[in-house]
Each structure stands twice: as C-alpha cells, then as structure tokens.
Amino acid sequence: MLAGWAPPGAADCCRRFLAAALAAGLRPLLCGLPPCWVTARRAAGQWPSPGLWVPEAAETERLVQQAQRVQRTGVPLRRFIVCPQLARTVQRCLQDGTRPGPQPVLLECAPGPGILTRTLLNAGVRVVALESNSAFLPNLQSLENSLDGQLKVIYGDFFRLDPLVTGTLKPPAMYSDKLFETMGVAAVPWRADVPVKIFGILPQKKERNTLWRLLFALYECSSIYRYGRVELNIFISEKEYKVLTAKPGETRAYQALTVLWQVGCEIQLLHMEPWSSFVTNLKNGGLAVPKSTWLPNDHLCLVRLTPQQNLFTGGLKPTNSATFIFMVKQCLAKPKSRLTDRLNSWSLDNGGKLLRELEIPRNAEARNLYPEDYRRLFEALQNSSMFTETWFHDDVLESIRHINL
C-alpha cells in the first residue's frame, strides 16, 4: 500500500471514533488544554503571541487625556509611548541579542496606556507592568485577566523604590524585596546571567538624581541589584546620554557620573527618538523639552546598562565601593586640577610615587584619566600603606549616599 494512502471510508471511521471517544467522557480531558507546543514554549520562558489588538496613536492619546482629567494636581511629568511603530522599535531593541533558552521576565515601569505592553506580549515576552497611576490600572488589569499568566500588573512606582524613610510605606512607593517577591524572581550570584530586564523612561525632573541613586545601588549591591546583574533599558535625555558616554578630556561632559557608570556597566545605545514622538501627561499637552546650551538634547535615548560581571574582582567590593565613589567625585570636583595635588592632600606628599608605580604622568589632570585608570588608582590606594582613609569623612559619605529623590 502506498504511504499516505487510506482506503475509502477511513476518514469517516476516524471521525466516528473521535466522536465516540468524546461521548465516552474524554471531552473534559481534551478541552481547555493548550497545545503541547504552547506548554513547551512556556516552560522555556517563551510565550506564543496572544494576537492582541494594538490601538493607533490617536486612540492611545485619548486614553492619556482621560487619565489627565482624573489625575490629581502636582503629579510628576511623565512621557508615554503612543505610536505603534515606536513600540515595535522598542520591542525589537529589548529583544535584540536574546539568547536561546529561558528568558528573563521584563519589568515595564509606568506602562500607562499599555501600547508597548501589548506589543511585547504579541512578541512572546512575559511582562510585569508596574503602574503608579490608578487611572491606567483598570485597562491593564483587564488585559491581565484576559491572558493566561503572561502579564502581571502591580500597583507601584519603580522610581520610588526603597525610599529613605522609616515605618509603613504608602503606595505606590514600595520596597524592592516586596516587588521581586511578587514577581517571583529570586536572587542569583553576581556573575550569573541577567535575572530581570527593566524598561522605563526616567522622570525628567529628577533624571540626574535617579542616575546617581541607581549608581549607588549598583556599587553597593542594594535595592534591585541585590538580585543580581539586573539589566536597565531606559530612555534618558540626549544630554545625560552624552555625559554617560563622554571620553577623557571632553569639556564639561566628562564627569564623576561618567567614570562610575563606565566602570560599573556596559553602556549600549539602542535607539534615539525625537521628543515629539512621546506624549506627556501635562494638562496643556506640551512636550516640556529641557533646554541645554552646551550639549545636544534633541532626542530621548534608549540606553542599555548591563552591570559588568567582573565589577567586584580585584580590590573593589560592595563594602568599600562608597569610598571609590567618593574618591572619583573628589578628583573630578575640579577637572583641570593635577591629580598629584589631590593625592598629596590625602597622603602627605606621597602621590607622585604612587602615580609613577601606575605609569600615570605626574602632571596628569583629573579629566584626562580613563575610567579604568581611576579603578587602578583606587585599588593601589587600598593596597598602599602610605594612604589611610582618614580623608574619607563620614558626614561627606552620608551626604552623597542618601540622595533624596
């Protein structure tokens, strides 16, 4: 008999057999179960597309306007993705370079109308949406209920995690351990793979403070970094992006923030988008683009910040990282000053000897050292008997660690 050929009536026999099996009570076992390929993909951390409808920009702007009408006064400025094309671009950026195997959960901060949320879900991403505006919650929760575990919605504000207060927190402020417990994410060793990806748009008013606070958390392995090398994918102003990626010698742009982020993370530019592509929650619908006279600031930049696996090798550790941060801040407080003068103020004229050992020119200015040179200098200071940490005053440390957002 030829392969694939069946005698006449075989198809009818199969249909009758299946009907009889269902009538015999197998229907409850067969109905409601996902196909085996769906189950396999979920087990591997991948989800099939739910085929969600993604509204056009005009409909999304209407949702933002509705939220504006009910929001209380004094709400911080927020920006939202409303264009489906931009949402697809961001989704591709977030999934770029994804390796085979189980994928980390993606925490979307302040999703608002949920255009990017729907786009990510359609791409098979498991999403946790952390929303602080109660006006957007019903729509997101309705979407959560229509899916089978691919989306989880949490009322909270990522940019108010772990506030420096005592007592009970008032939502949407929350603690990171509670957030990660709700997400179902456990801590992993520092050198392990990325446990969580985070996407968000930094608040404009406190953009610089937010970058500093995340930096302290990174070096001290506190807050979100207690759980491992959490990957940040954030939209920041073009001005701040230029600061993060500045090169030694660049006037104004090369700062302590530059050195510390470049030592701590791999910095990758994923996408640049004009400010006009985003919608704000301002009552008058304005864009509120911050002015900059000395650095370009025509775009928001989607930047990926992935902590370095080897950050805590050598002499740098979470326990002494605050000393390293303070050293860099002190050196670059006057970028044109000679490094040897700063070192001599700490070590009673032993700075020149240390620079010779590190093969750094004696007349080198603070702004001309590469980030890795600052790390080598710190490790040499830690290992040198000529230097003590008496120059590291507790009151100064407290003032820079507790940046109040």
Secondary structure, DSSP 8 states (H G I E B T S, - for coil): --TT---TTHHHHHHHHHHHHIIIIIHHHHTT---HHHHHHHHTT-----------HHHHHHHHHHHHHHS-TT----EEE--HHHHHHHHHHHHTT--SS---EEEEE--TT-HHHHHHHHTT--EEEEE--TTTHHHHHHHHHTSSSSEEEEE--GGGBS-S--S---TT-B-HHHHHHHHT-----TTS---EEEEEE--STTHHHHHHHHHHHHHHT-GGGGGS--EEEEEEEHHHHHHHT--TT-TTT--HHHHHHHHHEEEEEEEEEEGGGEEE--TT--------SSS--SEEEEEEEEE-TTTTSTT--TTTHHHHHHHHHHHTTSTTSBHHHHHHHHHTS-HHHHHHHTT--TT-BGGGS-HHHHHHHHHHHHH-TT--GGGS-HHHHHHHH----
